[in-house]
Amino acid sequence: MSALSQFTLKSWDHPPAPLTSPSTGTIFAVDGSGYASETPTYDYNGNLTYDGVQQYTYDAWNRLVGLPTPYRDSGVTHGQTFDWMQYDARGRRVSKAVSNTGQWDCTYNYYYDGDQMIEERNGSNQVLKQHVWGLTYVDELIQVAANSNPTSGTVCSNLYWRHRMPTSMCWGW
């Protein structure tokens, strides 16, 4: 029986001890323009898995499920994951959890009428945004209403309207 002389333990969500806070410093080479000089990588399904700065993980249905912070090991390895997405059986994103970011930590829940998202709420079940859809087209977003102070109530008082230019006013080239 041989003795164990060297042992490296790697966990799924945390980088090794020398890189306990990978988001506080640049750990990848940066070119003169400020962009990472790394080559983007893709999985066998064509999903972007690394863009030189951020890593991306997908489920079996090619839906984005996590954004782990990468760090260097023998290659590019992902560290702590800050964003997690969950989907329902129809493939609609129903929640996004942001954690370990300080003041930005929150859970977002999305509610649908068919395939159209009609409301976004935070983890405390407070309304953040409401969406109004038209009846003419399947993707006819008419209005987004935002709640500037979710702790005070469920009224979304900041209204944003989508305007469409009539086709008769479009200019050809």
Protein Blocks (a to p, Z undefined) as FASTA:
>chain_A
ZZdfbdcdddfkbccfklmplmlpcfbdcdfkopafbdcdddfkopafbgojaccdddfk
opafbdcdddddfbccddddfbdcdddfkopafbdcdehkljmgccdddddehjacfbdc
dfkopafbdcdddfkbmklcfbdcddfblmloccdfbccddddddfklpccZZ
